[in-house]
């Protein structure tokens, strides 16, 4: 494979001159530039992105970082699709890092992304007081938050109205005649979990039927849904409906319900927060709160590229609407 040295020899110039042409410097004679471009074409030379970034830190790398907490969650897969589509349209590549809701892993990935000289970052913070991410913003790094925000700092964010989405789901259960409505929540260090629990509670308190013993808190993953649903079904007076805080918790709860041979919705109803492509294929089809995940990713990508091009523009906090997809699980 040809290198920069080979290009320089073929064109009869120095390596430094080849570098100036690759970095689009105007300080090169037009005839020399054409000779170098001809040599590059003949040798089929492809510059290394890493080497290019090392040669000039003043030039954009056309590389975006994306930091997400759980690649197993289909919601974030759709967010990533939206980000990648916008990045590609604008000639950017992305580096995706999955930190698994582990703050130490997040720190490691932030170090790696900075070392890769990314032009900007889209991140779902580990929590609203994510100091490492706040420090990165203070250095001038263009950052857009998705799904979760940061407290005490001005930053672009794209999210949904989690509280209202949860409220509408639980209000629908109440309207359908359910009285003992349980909630399986994710980590309360995550802002989305807090807002969804708030919407759940407000809907029940509005009707005077909130019961604290029907709320269970987990780690936002599938195993929590399995375990906590079991705890609820083991209560002396089990719930007649469950509102699950995300799609993985919903799947875990469904596994427990089916293992206990409970009939949905005759024995127990269920609504999940996050409507996935497989929701309508379940038996029975799942009623769920739909988030426009792909649109969230697209808007985040657009905001980040705007921020890179115009660092001084005012920050935008974009809250998108949810939709309750009513099916047969309640």
C-alpha positions as CSV (number, residue, x, y, z in Angstrom):
1,X,0.0,0.0,0.0
2,X,1.4,3.4,-1.0
3,X,2.3,6.0,1.6
4,X,3.0,9.7,1.7
5,X,6.7,9.1,1.0
6,X,5.8,7.2,-2.2
7,X,3.5,10.1,-3.4
8,X,6.3,12.6,-2.7
9,X,8.8,10.5,-4.7
10,X,6.4,10.1,-7.6
11,X,5.6,13.8,-7.7
12,X,9.3,14.9,-7.1
13,X,8.4,17.0,-4.1
14,X,9.0,16.9,-0.3
15,X,6.7,15.1,2.1
16,X,5.9,18.5,3.6
17,X,4.5,19.7,0.3
18,X,2.4,16.6,0.0
19,X,1.1,17.3,3.5
20,X,0.2,20.9,2.6
21,X,-1.8,19.7,-0.4
22,X,-3.7,17.0,1.7
23,X,-4.5,19.7,4.2
24,X,-5.8,22.0,1.4
25,X,-3.2,24.7,2.2
26,X,-3.2,27.6,-0.3
27,X,0.5,27.9,0.0
28,X,1.2,25.5,-2.9
29,X,2.0,26.3,-6.6
30,X,-0.9,25.1,-8.8
31,X,1.3,23.1,-11.0
32,X,2.9,21.3,-8.0
33,X,-0.6,20.6,-6.6
34,X,-1.7,19.0,-9.8
35,X,1.4,16.8,-9.9
36,X,0.8,15.6,-6.4
37,X,-2.9,14.9,-7.1
38,X,-1.9,12.9,-10.2
39,X,0.6,10.9,-8.1
40,X,-2.1,10.2,-5.5
41,X,-4.5,9.0,-8.1
42,X,-1.9,6.8,-9.9
43,X,-0.7,5.2,-6.6
44,X,-4.3,4.9,-5.2
45,X,-3.1,6.6,-2.0
46,X,-5.6,7.0,0.8
47,X,-4.6,9.2,3.6
48,X,-5.0,7.9,7.2
49,X,-7.6,9.8,9.2
50,X,-5.5,9.4,12.3
51,X,-2.3,10.7,10.6
52,X,-4.2,13.6,9.1
53,X,-5.5,14.6,12.6
54,X,-2.0,14.4,14.0
55,X,-0.6,16.5,11.1
56,X,-2.9,19.4,11.8
57,X,-5.0,19.8,14.9
58,X,-6.5,23.1,13.5
59,X,-8.4,21.3,10.8
60,X,-11.7,19.5,11.4
61,X,-11.5,15.7,11.7
62,X,-15.1,15.3,10.4
63,X,-15.6,12.8,13.3
64,X,-18.4,12.9,15.9
65,X,-18.5,11.0,19.2
66,X,-21.7,9.3,20.4
67,X,-21.9,8.2,24.0
68,X,-24.9,6.0,25.0
69,X,-25.7,4.0,28.1
70,X,-27.1,0.8,26.7
71,X,-26.7,-0.6,23.1
72,X,-29.0,-3.5,24.0
73,X,-31.9,-1.0,24.3
74,X,-33.6,-0.7,20.9
75,X,-34.5,2.9,21.7
76,X,-30.8,3.9,21.5
77,X,-30.3,1.9,18.3
78,X,-33.0,4.0,16.6
79,X,-31.4,7.2,18.1
80,X,-28.1,6.1,16.6
81,X,-29.6,5.5,13.2
82,X,-30.9,9.1,13.2
83,X,-27.5,10.5,14.2
84,X,-25.6,8.5,11.7
85,X,-27.9,9.5,8.8
86,X,-27.4,13.2,9.6
87,X,-23.7,12.7,10.1
88,X,-23.3,10.9,6.7
89,X,-25.2,13.6,4.9
90,X,-22.8,16.2,6.3
91,X,-19.6,14.2,5.5
92,X,-19.0,13.2,9.1
93,X,-18.2,9.7,10.5
94,X,-19.2,8.7,14.0
95,X,-17.5,6.8,16.9
96,X,-20.0,5.1,19.1
97,X,-19.2,4.2,22.7
98,X,-21.5,2.2,24.9
99,X,-20.8,2.8,28.6
100,X,-23.4,0.5,30.1
101,X,-24.6,3.0,32.8
102,X,-21.1,2.6,34.4
103,X,-19.5,6.0,35.3
104,X,-16.0,4.6,35.2
105,X,-16.5,3.2,31.7
106,X,-18.0,6.6,30.7
107,X,-14.8,8.4,31.8
108,X,-12.6,5.9,29.9
109,X,-14.7,6.5,26.7
110,X,-14.6,10.3,27.1
111,X,-10.8,10.1,27.3
112,X,-10.7,8.0,24.1
113,X,-13.0,10.3,22.2
114,X,-11.0,13.3,23.1
115,X,-7.8,11.5,22.0
116,X,-9.5,10.8,18.7
117,X,-9.9,14.6,18.2
118,X,-13.6,14.5,17.6
119,X,-15.3,17.7,16.4
120,X,-18.3,17.3,18.7
121,X,-20.2,14.9,21.0
122,X,-23.7,13.6,21.4
123,X,-24.2,12.0,24.8
124,X,-26.8,10.6,27.1
125,X,-25.2,11.6,30.5
126,X,-24.8,9.1,33.2
127,X,-26.8,11.4,35.4
128,X,-27.9,15.1,35.5
129,X,-24.8,16.0,37.6
130,X,-22.3,14.3,35.2
131,X,-19.3,16.4,36.2
132,X,-16.9,14.9,33.6
133,X,-19.3,15.8,30.8
134,X,-19.8,19.3,32.2
135,X,-16.0,19.8,32.3
136,X,-15.8,18.8,28.7
137,X,-18.4,21.5,27.8
138,X,-16.5,24.1,29.7
139,X,-13.4,23.4,27.5
140,X,-15.4,24.4,24.5
141,X,-16.2,21.0,23.1
142,X,-19.6,21.1,21.1
143,X,-22.0,18.8,23.0
144,X,-25.6,17.9,22.5
145,X,-27.4,15.8,25.1
146,X,-30.0,13.2,24.1
147,X,-32.8,11.7,26.3
148,X,-31.3,13.2,29.5
149,X,-30.1,16.7,30.4
150,X,-27.5,18.2,32.7
151,X,-28.4,20.5,35.6
152,X,-26.7,23.8,36.2
153,X,-25.2,24.2,32.7
154,X,-26.5,25.6,29.4
155,X,-26.3,22.8,26.8
156,X,-28.3,21.7,23.7
157,X,-30.7,18.9,24.5
158,X,-33.2,16.7,22.6
159,X,-35.6,14.7,24.7
160,X,-39.3,13.9,25.1
161,X,-41.9,14.9,27.6
162,X,-41.4,11.9,29.8
163,X,-43.7,13.0,32.6
164,X,-46.6,13.7,30.3
165,X,-46.1,10.4,28.4
166,X,-46.2,8.4,31.7
167,X,-49.2,10.4,33.0
168,X,-51.2,9.7,29.8
169,X,-50.4,5.9,30.0
170,X,-51.4,5.6,33.6
171,X,-54.5,7.8,33.1
172,X,-55.5,5.4,30.3
173,X,-55.2,2.4,32.7
174,X,-57.4,4.3,35.3
175,X,-60.0,5.1,32.6
176,X,-60.0,1.4,31.7
177,X,-61.0,0.5,35.2
178,X,-57.8,-0.6,36.8
179,X,-57.3,0.3,40.5
180,X,-54.1,-1.2,41.7
181,X,-51.6,0.0,39.2
182,X,-47.9,-0.8,39.9
183,X,-44.8,0.8,38.5
184,X,-41.5,-0.9,37.7
185,X,-39.0,2.0,37.5
186,X,-35.4,2.3,36.3
187,X,-32.5,3.9,38.1
188,X,-33.6,7.0,39.9
189,X,-30.2,8.6,39.2
190,X,-31.4,8.8,35.6
191,X,-33.6,11.9,34.9
192,X,-36.0,10.0,32.6
193,X,-36.8,7.5,35.3
194,X,-37.5,10.4,37.8
195,X,-39.9,12.1,35.3
196,X,-41.7,8.9,34.3
197,X,-42.2,8.0,38.0
198,X,-43.5,11.5,38.6
199,X,-46.0,11.2,35.8
200,X,-47.2,7.8,37.1
201,X,-47.6,9.2,40.6
202,X,-49.4,12.3,39.5
203,X,-52.0,10.4,37.5
204,X,-52.8,8.2,40.5
205,X,-52.8,11.0,43.0
206,X,-55.2,13.0,40.8
207,X,-57.7,10.1,41.4
208,X,-56.7,9.4,45.0
209,X,-55.5,5.9,44.4
210,X,-51.7,6.1,44.6
211,X,-50.2,3.3,46.7
212,X,-46.5,3.5,47.5
213,X,-46.1,-0.3,48.0
214,X,-46.8,-0.8,44.3
215,X,-43.7,1.0,43.2
216,X,-40.4,-1.0,42.6
217,X,-37.0,0.5,41.6
218,X,-34.5,-1.4,39.5
219,X,-31.4,-0.9,37.3
220,X,-33.3,-0.1,34.1
221,X,-32.3,-3.5,32.6
222,X,-34.2,-6.7,31.6
223,X,-33.2,-8.6,34.8
224,X,-34.9,-5.9,37.0
225,X,-38.1,-6.3,35.0
226,X,-38.1,-10.1,35.7
227,X,-37.3,-9.8,39.4
228,X,-39.5,-6.8,40.3
229,X,-42.5,-8.1,38.5
230,X,-42.1,-11.3,40.5
231,X,-42.1,-9.3,43.7
232,X,-45.3,-7.5,42.7
233,X,-47.1,-10.7,41.8
234,X,-46.1,-12.2,45.1
235,X,-47.8,-9.4,47.1
236,X,-50.8,-10.6,49.2
237,X,-52.9,-8.3,47.1
238,X,-51.1,-8.1,43.7
239,X,-51.6,-5.3,41.2
240,X,-54.2,-5.5,38.4
241,X,-52.0,-3.5,36.1
242,X,-48.3,-2.6,35.6
243,X,-46.7,0.4,34.0
244,X,-43.1,-0.4,33.1
245,X,-40.5,2.3,32.9
246,X,-38.7,1.3,29.6
247,X,-38.8,-1.5,27.0
248,X,-36.2,-3.7,28.7
249,X,-38.1,-3.6,32.0
250,X,-41.3,-4.4,30.0
251,X,-39.7,-7.5,28.4
252,X,-38.5,-8.7,31.8
253,X,-42.0,-8.2,33.3
254,X,-43.6,-10.0,30.4
255,X,-41.3,-13.0,30.9
256,X,-42.4,-13.3,34.6
257,X,-46.1,-12.9,33.7
258,X,-45.9,-15.6,31.1
259,X,-43.9,-18.0,33.4
260,X,-46.6,-17.5,36.1
261,X,-49.1,-18.4,33.4
262,X,-51.0,-15.2,34.0
263,X,-53.3,-14.0,31.2
264,X,-52.9,-10.5,29.8
265,X,-55.1,-8.5,30.2
266,X,-57.5,-10.7,32.1
267,X,-55.2,-11.4,35.1
268,X,-53.0,-8.4,34.8
269,X,-52.7,-5.5,32.3
270,X,-49.4,-4.0,31.2
271,X,-48.2,-0.8,29.5
272,X,-44.6,-0.1,28.6
273,X,-42.7,3.1,28.1
274,X,-41.1,2.8,24.6
275,X,-42.9,1.4,21.6
276,X,-40.7,-1.0,19.7
277,X,-41.2,-2.5,16.2
278,X,-42.0,-5.9,17.8
279,X,-44.7,-4.5,20.2
280,X,-47.6,-5.3,17.8
281,X,-46.3,-8.8,17.3
282,X,-46.5,-9.8,20.9
283,X,-49.4,-11.9,22.2
284,X,-51.4,-9.9,23.0
285,X,-50.1,-6.8,21.2
286,X,-48.5,-4.4,23.7
287,X,-49.9,-1.0,24.5
288,X,-46.9,1.3,24.8
289,X,-45.7,4.9,25.0
290,X,-44.0,5.7,21.7
291,X,-40.9,7.9,21.6
292,X,-39.8,9.3,18.2
293,X,-36.3,7.8,18.8
294,X,-35.1,8.2,15.2
295,X,-36.2,11.8,15.1
296,X,-34.5,12.5,18.4
297,X,-31.2,11.2,16.8
298,X,-31.7,13.3,13.7
299,X,-32.4,16.5,15.6
300,X,-29.4,15.9,17.9
301,X,-27.2,15.4,14.9
302,X,-28.5,18.6,13.3
303,X,-28.0,20.6,16.5
304,X,-24.4,19.3,16.9
305,X,-23.4,20.3,13.4
306,X,-25.0,23.7,13.9
307,X,-23.1,24.0,17.2
308,X,-19.8,23.1,15.5
309,X,-20.4,25.7,12.7
310,X,-21.7,28.4,15.1
311,X,-20.3,27.9,18.6
312,X,-21.9,31.1,19.9
313,X,-25.5,30.4,19.0
314,X,-28.0,30.2,21.9
315,X,-28.6,26.7,23.3
316,X,-31.7,24.9,22.3
317,X,-33.8,22.6,24.6
318,X,-36.0,20.5,22.3
319,X,-38.8,18.5,24.0
320,X,-40.6,16.1,21.6
321,X,-44.1,14.6,22.2
322,X,-44.8,11.0,23.0
323,X,-47.8,9.0,21.7
324,X,-49.7,6.3,23.5
325,X,-50.1,3.3,21.1
326,X,-53.2,1.5,22.3
327,X,-53.3,-2.2,21.6
328,X,-54.6,-5.3,23.6
329,X,-52.5,-5.6,26.7
330,X,-54.8,-3.5,28.8
